[in-house]
Each structure stands twice: as structure tokens, then as C-alpha cells.
Amino acid sequence: MSNLLLLAGSALCGWLFVTVLVPPLARLCHRFGFLDQPTPRRIHRVPTPRLTGIALFAAVWATILLAGLLVPAKMKELGSHAVPIIIGAVATLLAGIADDLRPLRGSVKLGAQALIGLFLWFSGIGFGQLWIPFVGGIELGVWSLPVTMAWFLVLVNAVNIIDGVDGLATAIAGIATLPLIWISMGLQLSPVWIASASLFGALAGFWRFNHYPARVFMGDSGSLSLGYFFAVVALLAPIKRFTALAFFVPLIAMFLPLAESVISLGRRSMAGNNPMVADTGHLHHRLIARGWTANRVVASYSIVTAVFGGFCVAFRYANRRLLTVILGFFVLSLLVSLGIIFRRKLPARADGTGAKQGSGG
């Protein structure tokens, strides 16, 4: 089977699984009351099914398992890591479902994620080296565990942080898979591009139900599963022949949600609030409060993510030193813009003081 045929088949499988699974999951949510109620943190006005992120999980991992059965040679790169990766994925899904059914305390969610990260590290999936541009790999030694845990916890929550506007997390994650597919195919990392293609297809199918006005939400079951996917791709990068470029693709492609994760934790801590308690101070909340439409917010995030994805692909072919300088200026400009936005006081109706903790960022 040719790579292009397998790529198309993986994307089609992801799309089909989601298309088939979302409607019955939505009906199940309506029947048993598993609905996301309107709150100050959400722009929707009617109760909306929130467990349909299960379809995303099923689509990706069912496609990966099918690939393992039909083209095992393409998946052998994972080797002994396959089983702990799947166990970690299932555990992340269950934690997300638990939070969707009954919102968990931030410390409980973080503790569950930390246990999953520890399990992966003890299974040999972690950072033994830290890749520095133009320097190479630096052995972490005793710092391997804390660096791995910090990276895992930030990235696994990155998609969850931005899941507050209809279609936003779906669009950003979908765009971020494209450079992963391109780069991993060029580097002949078949497990990565097969999994990424299935995720892209699944997100394309989910967009039909999730774009504004959303008929379903992915909930924590979906957003945490997506974050786990990108976290594991990054953690696998230093293993075997996975190159430094493969390591940086998830980092660059997901820069915007990662930056907002760090900013959110920092501003909550500086304000004396629990950094794990959700609020309405995120960038998308601030833009909505200033009159932006949901579609405009999604489009703006998507453009920025696409630019970062373009840098990922360009690093494969062009002068990396020059691109690093250009990327640095772009990141600096973006951070300055974010700083200006976050320094401005929110309108009174969006101050977030009465926001409830629930699914999403």
C-alpha cells in the first residue's frame, strides 16, 4: 500500500468514525442530561452535549489499531511504547469523562494527569535530552523526570485552555496536525503521520457538529485527549531516530495554546487565585467581551496557528538560522500583542468573578 493511499485511508477512517459516533453520543447526552449548561465562561445559550469528544478518541485510536493490524510494518517504530501510550490515552480519556460528568477540583485533575505522566516516564517515554537549536541534545540526567512532567502537564492542558469558543479547539488542533503530517512523512515516521492523518480526518468530521453555533462540545474527554496526543508526539521525538525537528514541530505548531496556558497559570497565580480554577480571563473570552464574533476569534487563532505551521514546514527545507530569527520576531510581536490585550481591563460583564468551574480551559 502506497503512503499516499494509507494517508488518505487514515484520514477517511477518522472522519467516518466521528461522523458515525457523534449523533448517537449526542442523543445519549440529551437522554441522560450530560449537557453543558450556559455559564459566564461559555457563549452558547442552550444546553449542549459535552461528551462527544469520546468520538474523537475512538476515531484516532481505532484507526491506529487498524493500521497496526493491516500494515504492521508501518507501525513497528512504536515498538514496546505502543502499550503504555494506549494505556495513558485511555486513562486521560477516563479523567476527561469524569470531569465532564461532574466537574473535578483542579488539584484532582492535575493529580490524575501527573500520575499518567509518571506512568509514561517510567515506561521509557520521556525526555532524556533537551534539544537546543544549533547546539544539539543536552543530557538531562536527574532533570529528565521534572522536565518531562512539566512539558506533559502543560501540553496535555493546552487544548483544554482554548476550548471556550465554538469550534476553536477543533480548528486549532486540526491545523496543528498538518505540519505534523508533512514533517513526519518527510522523516519517514509512519506512526506519527498515520495517527496525525486520522486525527485530522476526525477533527474535520467533528467540525461539522462543533462550529458556531455548536450542536455538540468535545468536553474534557476530547480536549484532554487531543492535548495528550500532541504531548506524546513530543515525548517520542528524542527516542530512536526521531530528530530535533520532530521534537519542535508540536511545540511550534501549538505555540498559541501553549503560550496561553503559561499566561493563564501566571496571571491566576499573580492575582492570588488558584491557578487550576477556570475563569473568563482567557484571550478568547477577552476578545468576545470586546465584541468579536465567535467566527472571527476562530479565524484569527487559525491564521496564527497556520503561520506557525508554515514555519514548521519551512524549517525542513530553508535556512534554519534565518528562519529562527524571523520566527523570533514573530513570537516577540505576538507576545507583545498578547501583553497589551491582557493588560487592558475586562468589561464588567466579563470579569469572571462569578464564573463556574467546568469543562474547558
Buried (B, 14 or more C-beta within 10 A) or exposed (E): EEEEEBBEBBBBBBBBBBBEBBBEBBEBBEEEEBBBEEBBBBBBEEBBBBBBBBBBBBBBBBBBEBBBEEBEEBBEBBEEBBEBBBBBBBBBBBBBBBBBBEBBEBEBBBEBBEEBBBBBBEBEBBBBBBBEEEEEBEEBEEEBBEBBBEBBBBBBBBBBBBBBBBBBBBBBBBBBBBBBBBBBBBBEBBBBBBBBBBBBBBBBBBBBBBBBEBBBBBBBBBBBBBBBBBBBBBBBBBBEEBBBBBBBBBBBBBBBBBBBBEBBBEBBEEEEEEBBEBBBBBBBBBBBBEEBEBEEBBEBBBEBBBBBBBBBBBBBEEEBEEBBEEBEEBBEEBEEEBEEEBEEEBEEEBBBEEBEBBBBB
